[in-house]
């Protein structure tokens, strides 16, 4: 498999993750993560340290809130053998009760490949800055 093909697979998995939580599909989301999948902020705050808690955090968010806009862009995958990372930018707008909130930032996924299948083992969230953006981090 070429590096370009591996990079395409990595981006495809991250898009699958984003589509799964937007569709509230816990099983599809679960299939994208290793058992020890963790979510960490760049401030070194561990938000969850296992797949079940991570899936629950995604599904709780989209159950409680109405996502009115989500866009992702600027994918930058780097895959080698059975390990990969990919960062990208996102923008999200959601309704939480009477509030309409918007955040934009970037995040990075780290992946491993076993038996030909890529799975994410870590999501690193860049906490949005306060310059005109909400300091709340969605999906955490």
Helices and strands as residue ranges (DSSP letters): H 3-22, H 26-30, E 33-41, E 46-48, H 51-64, E 66-80, E 83-96, E 99-114, E 117-125
